[in-house]
C-alpha cells in the first residue's frame, strides 16, 4: 500500500485460516459459537483489508486534479491583475504570496489525503499493529509460552 500498488491477489492468511477452521469438527454448541464468531471476525478483517487496499490506490479522479490545477492557475492570473505600479512591491508580493500559499497548501493537503500510505509527513503508520505486537509479546512472556511467530515481517505464513 505504501508503494501505491493495489494487489489483486487473495490474502494468503485467508487460505490458511480457512483450512484450519475446516479441519475443526464443530460438534458442540460451544464449537458452533466459536465457528460463528470466527466467520464474523474473518468478514470484518476482509472488509478492512479491502478498505485499506482501496485507499492505497488513491480515490481522487484525474478530472478533480485538472480542476484544482486550473483553478490554481486562474487564481494566480487573477492576482496578477491586481498589480499596481503605484503600490509598494511588498504589498503586491503579500497579495500574490498569500493567494499562492493557500492554493499550494490546499493542493498538497488533497494530495496527502489521496495517498495516505506513502512515506513521509502525514502518512498513516501502523501504530496500532505495532502496539498490538508489543502487547502480544508481553502476554506471551507473562504466561511462559515460547511459540514461534507464524509469519515473516511481510506477513507471509512461515509454514
SULURTA-V359776 format. One record per residue. PHI is phi in whole degrees, -180 to 180 (none if undefined). PSI is psi in radians with two decimals (none if undefined). D_CENTER is the distance of its C-alpha to the mean C-alpha in Angstrom with 1 decimal. Layout:
# SULURTA-V359776
phi=[PHI & PHI]
psi=[PSI & PSI]
d_center=[D_CENTER & D_CENTER]
This chain:
# SULURTA-V359776
phi=[none & -62 & -80 & 78 & -102 & -91 & -99 & -103 & -84 & -75 & -71 & -61 & -71 & -65 & -68 & -62 & -65 & -63 & -63 & -67 & -73 & -67 & -73 & -74 & -104 & -81 & -104 & -112 & -66 & -65 & -69 & -63 & -64 & -65 & -64 & -62 & -63 & -61 & -62 & -62 & -67 & -63 & -62 & -62 & -63 & -66 & -66 & -64 & -65 & -61 & -64 & -66 & -65 & -62 & -68 & -71 & -79 & 84 & -117 & -84 & -68 & -59 & -61 & -67 & -63 & -63 & -62 & -61 & -69 & -64 & -62 & -60 & -63 & -65 & -62 & -62 & -64 & -62 & -67 & -66 & -71 & -82 & -61 & -133 & -66 & -79 & -84 & -71 & -64 & -62 & -69 & -66 & -64 & -64 & -61 & -70 & -66 & -68 & -64 & -63 & -62 & -62 & -66 & -65 & -65 & -64 & -64 & -65 & -65 & -66 & -62 & -64 & -71 & -78 & -128 & -72 & -100 & -71 & -72 & 118 & -61 & 83 & -82 & -81 & -110 & -81 & -61 & -64 & -69 & -63 & -64 & -63 & -64 & -64 & -63 & -62 & -64 & -65 & -66 & -62 & -69 & -66 & -96 & 79 & -94 & -121 & -87 & -71 & -70 & -79 & -151 & -90 & -67 & -90 & 89 & -82 & -59 & -87 & -125]
psi=[-0.64 & -0.57 & -0.11 & 0.33 & 2.23 & 2.30 & 2.43 & 0.10 & 2.79 & 2.77 & 2.10 & -0.48 & -0.45 & -0.65 & -0.79 & -0.79 & -0.71 & -0.81 & -0.62 & -0.82 & -0.53 & -0.57 & -0.37 & 2.42 & 1.77 & 1.63 & -0.32 & 2.90 & -0.57 & -0.70 & -0.64 & -0.72 & -0.72 & -0.70 & -0.74 & -0.77 & -0.71 & -0.76 & -0.72 & -0.81 & -0.64 & -0.75 & -0.76 & -0.76 & -0.79 & -0.67 & -0.73 & -0.68 & -0.76 & -0.70 & -0.73 & -0.73 & -0.69 & -0.74 & -0.51 & -0.45 & -0.25 & 2.30 & 0.00 & 2.04 & 2.75 & -0.63 & -0.63 & -0.70 & -0.70 & -0.79 & -0.76 & -0.83 & -0.65 & -0.74 & -0.72 & -0.77 & -0.70 & -0.74 & -0.76 & -0.80 & -0.70 & -0.73 & -0.53 & -0.48 & -0.27 & -0.11 & 2.23 & 2.17 & -0.33 & -0.35 & 2.75 & 2.64 & -0.53 & -0.79 & -0.64 & -0.74 & -0.63 & -0.75 & -0.96 & -0.64 & -0.74 & -0.73 & -0.75 & -0.72 & -0.80 & -0.77 & -0.80 & -0.76 & -0.66 & -0.80 & -0.71 & -0.66 & -0.72 & -0.70 & -0.75 & -0.70 & -0.48 & -0.40 & 1.22 & -0.33 & 0.08 & 2.74 & 2.68 & -3.03 & 2.32 & 0.06 & 2.75 & 2.22 & 2.67 & 0.90 & -0.76 & -0.69 & -0.71 & -0.72 & -0.73 & -0.72 & -0.69 & -0.79 & -0.76 & -0.70 & -0.75 & -0.73 & -0.68 & -0.74 & -0.64 & -0.61 & -0.02 & 0.46 & 2.29 & 1.07 & 2.53 & 2.66 & 2.31 & 0.05 & 2.93 & -3.02 & -0.36 & -0.03 & 0.17 & 2.28 & 2.37 & -0.18 & none]
d_center=[7.0 & 7.8 & 10.9 & 9.6 & 11.8 & 11.7 & 13.9 & 16.7 & 18.1 & 18.4 & 16.8 & 19.7 & 19.7 & 20.6 & 23.8 & 24.8 & 24.2 & 26.1 & 29.0 & 29.2 & 29.4 & 31.8 & 34.1 & 34.4 & 37.4 & 36.8 & 40.4 & 40.2 & 38.7 & 36.6 & 35.2 & 34.6 & 32.7 & 30.6 & 29.9 & 29.0 & 26.5 & 25.0 & 24.6 & 22.9 & 20.4 & 19.8 & 19.2 & 16.6 & 14.8 & 14.9 & 13.8 & 10.7 & 10.0 & 10.9 & 8.6 & 5.4 & 7.6 & 8.6 & 5.6 & 5.6 & 9.3 & 9.5 & 11.6 & 14.2 & 17.4 & 19.7 & 22.3 & 20.4 & 20.0 & 23.7 & 24.7 & 22.9 & 24.5 & 27.8 & 27.7 & 27.2 & 30.2 & 32.3 & 31.7 & 32.7 & 35.8 & 36.7 & 36.6 & 38.9 & 41.5 & 41.8 & 43.2 & 46.7 & 49.0 & 50.7 & 47.6 & 46.6 & 44.0 & 42.0 & 41.6 & 40.7 & 38.1 & 36.7 & 36.5 & 34.7 & 32.6 & 31.3 & 30.5 & 28.8 & 26.7 & 25.5 & 24.6 & 22.9 & 20.8 & 19.8 & 18.9 & 16.8 & 15.0 & 14.3 & 13.1 & 10.7 & 9.3 & 9.4 & 7.5 & 4.8 & 4.5 & 8.3 & 10.8 & 12.8 & 13.3 & 10.8 & 7.7 & 5.6 & 8.0 & 9.1 & 12.0 & 12.7 & 13.0 & 15.1 & 17.2 & 17.8 & 19.0 & 21.3 & 22.7 & 23.3 & 25.1 & 27.2 & 28.1 & 29.0 & 31.3 & 32.7 & 34.0 & 35.1 & 33.0 & 32.5 & 30.5 & 28.8 & 25.0 & 24.3 & 21.8 & 21.1 & 18.3 & 16.4 & 16.9 & 19.8 & 22.6 & 25.6 & 28.3]
